[in-house]
Amino acid sequence: MHKRYTLPMKTATIPAVRVESALRAELESLLREGETLSQFVEQSVRTAVLQRRDQEEFVARGLSALAAARESGDYVDADIAIAGLQRRLDAARVKARA
């Protein structure tokens, strides 16, 4: 007969961060009912991690698209695109004044 052991997941801590008293007081004033400072910090870190991961993926996709466009030759130089957008903006401003 085999015994199964369920081990709890190991946890780690995030280093303590020193902040000004005013920042801590403002943070504590913004906590939701029943929310602890630790929960707020954990959620903030999770959000920042997701944002950074998404940002890195976005940049990677952009660089990949740029390489593919250059390889195919099917792209417009930034200077040409910006000049076209500037012409459209200028025309819209003239129309708005009229």
MIBA-609643 format. One record per residue: x, y negated, z negated of N, C-alpha, C, O, CB in turn; residue in three letters. Coordinates in steps of 0.02 Angstrom, whole numbers, plus 50000, padded with zeros to 5 digits. Atoms other than C-alpha are relative to their C-alpha. Glycine has a CB too. Example, Ala and Ser with C-alpha at 12.3 -4.5 7.8 and 13.67 -1.06 7.14 Angstrom:
REM residues 2
500455005950000506155022549610500454994050000500974994149967499504999949938ALA
499585005950003506845005349643499614994549963499864989049955500204997750071SER
REM end
This chain:
REM residues 98
500425005850000500005000050000500454993850000500904993149959499525000049939MET
499605006149994500704983250053499664994249964499054993349970500124998150073HIS
500275005950034500484967849947500124993950044500664993250075500324999049930LYS
499935006249962500194951350032500104994349950499744993649901499394998750046ARG
499875005850042500914935849955499874993750041500114993050097500745000149972TYR
500125006449968500284918850001500404994849961500244993049905499234998250001THR
499575005050031501634906349964499744993150017499554991850074500735000950022LEU
500215006849985501164888149948500504996650047501094998150046499924995849936PRO
499575003649954501834876650082500474995549960500254992149913499594995950051MET
499545004550034503394867650026499854992950019499674991550076500745001850017LYS
500115007049986503204849150012500654996149991501124998649960499454997149954THR
499425004350007504454835150024499754993149979499164991549987500414999650067ALA
500195006850020504454817549958500314995050047500834996350079500224998649927THR
499735005649962504714801250047500354995649950500094994449895499434996150040ILE
499635004250048506014790049967499584994049977499194991250015500644997650031PRO
500345005950027505354776349855500264993950037500844993550055500124999449923ALA
499815006149964505364759349937499884994149954499334993349926499604999350066VAL
500075005950041505684743549841499694994450041499914993050097500684997849970ARG
500335005549967504534729249887499904994349951499964995349890499325002150031VAL
500145005750044504154712049820499355001349962498905004749986499964993450041GLU
500604999250042502874711349681499384997650035498845000550028500094996349934SER
500585002849965501734700749789499735004850052499135005550060500194993350033ALA
500224995149950501694713849926499645005849967499125008149991500595002550041LEU
500324994550035501294727649804499314997949973498835001749979500445002549942ARG
500655002450026499914717249724499494999450056498915001250048500094993249964ALA
500465000549944499164713549894499785006850024499195007950039500334996150058GLU
500164993249979499254731849943499495003149952498995006049974500645004350003LEU
500464997150049498414737249782499304996850004498805000149991500284999149929GLU
500655003349995497044724349809499605002550061499005001650064500094992550005SER
500334997749939496664732149978499845007550000499545010050047500444998550059LEU
500154992950004496534750149921499255001049999498884997249968500325003249939LEU
500714998450000494844757949954499825003649935500265006049899499805004350061ARG
500234996850062493794765049814500255007349998500145011150044499234999849995GLU
499744993350009494634780749748500655001450035500945006850027499495004950023GLY
499384999149964496164778349858500594998249956500584993249920500014995850065GLU
499415001450039497864779249776500534996850044500504997150105500285006549967THR
499445002949964499434770049823500375005350039500575004150096500474996449951LEU
499664994549965500234786649868499625002150062499935003450114500095006049953SER
500394998149941498804791049985500074994750055500134996450114499255000849980GLN
499925005449951498934774150068500685000550035500715000050096499924993149966PHE
499334999549971500814776050093500055006050046500325005550101500535000449944VAL
499984994049958500624793750160499644998850066499895000550119499705006049963GLU
500395001349938499274788350284500374995150045500364995850106499304997449983GLN
499635004949961500324773550338500595003250036500715001850095500264994349956SER
499434996549969501834784650370499755004650056500055004850110500385004149947VAL
500274995649948500764797250466499814995950062499954998050119499385003849974ARG
500205004249945500054783250573500614997550039500614997550100499594994049975THR
499395002449967501794776250609500335005650039500595004450093500484997149948ALA
499704994449966502434793550655499635001450066499945002350118500005006449955VAL
500404998849940500994796250778500114994550051500164995850111499265000549982LEU
499905005649955501234778950851500685000450034500734999350095499944993349962GLN
499334999449971503094781650877500035005750051500335005150104500535001149946ARG
500014994349954502794798750956499644998150064499874999650119499675006249967ARG
500385002149941501474791551073500414995150042500404995550104499344996849979ASP
499605004949964502634777251118500565003450038500695001750096500294994849951GLN
499474996349966504064789151159499735003950060500055004150113500355004849952GLU
500324996349944502894799851267499824995250056499914996850115499385003849975GLU
500195005049951502264784151355500614997850041500594997450102499674993949966PHE
499395002249966504034778351395500265005650045500475004450101500544997949949VAL
499774994349960504514795851455499585000750064499855002050118499975006549959ALA
500434999549941502994796351571500154994350049500154995450110499264999849980ARG
499855005749957503414779051637500655000950037500694999550097500034993649958GLY
499354998849968505224783551672499945005550053500255005150106500535001949949LEU
500114994649952504664799551758499634997450062499814999250118499595005749967SER
500375002949944503424789951865500444995450042500404995450103499394996149975ALA
499535004349965504764777251909500475004150044500595002450102500404995749951LEU
499544995749961505964790951963499645003150060499915003350115500295005549955ALA
500384997049945504604799252067499854994850054499894996350114499345003149974ALA
500145005349951504144782652149500624998250040500584997350101499734993849964ALA
499375001549964505954778852191500185005550048500415004350104500574998849950ARG
499844994349957506194796252260499575000150062499805001750117499925006649960GLU
500464999849943504664794852371500034993550041499824993450099499285001049975SER
499975006449966504994776752416499334996350000499264991250033500235001050071GLY
500675002950002503174772752379499914995849937499594998049889499465005650003ASP
500085004550056503284758152260500114992850023500344991750078500505001849943TYR
499935007149985503284739152256500494997149948500424998449888499314996249999VAL
499535003150046504734729352182499634995349952499134992349970500544996150038ASP
500315004150052504304720052022499934992750022499414989650010500395000449935ALA
500025007149979504724702952097499424998850049499084993750045500664998050033ASP
500555000749952503484705752239499335000649965498874996749979500065005450056ILE
500634999150037502124712052121499844993849958499274991649956500035006249956ALA
500105005950042502364697252003499824994050042499394990050023500634998549958ILE
500175005649956502334684852147499285000550024498934995550027500484999950061ALA
500704999149979500694692252207499514998449944499004995249955499895007250023GLY
500425001650057499954691252033499994992549986499474989749968500245003849937LEU
499975007250011500544673252017499564996350050499224991550032500734997450005GLN
500435003149949499674668752181499275000749981498874996149988500135003150069ARG
500694998850021498064676552117499814995549941499264992849939499905007449982ARG
500135004350058498204667151952499934992750021499484989249998500575000749948LEU
500045007049976498534650652041499344998850035499034993650025500594998550047ASP
500645000749964497024653452154499424999849951498954995949961499915005750052ALA
500544999950050495924657552004499984993549961499444991149945500095005949951ALA
499985006450035496494641651916499714994550042499334990250018500724998349979ARG
500275005149955496104631052068499245000850004498884995850003500315000650070VAL
500734998649996494384639352081499654997849936499094995249938499875007550014LYS
500305001850065494044636551895499954992449992499484990049960500415002949943ALA
500025007350005494444617951910499454997050044499174991750030500684997150020ARG
500505002649951493244615952057499305000849975498824998950009500075003650067ALA
REM end
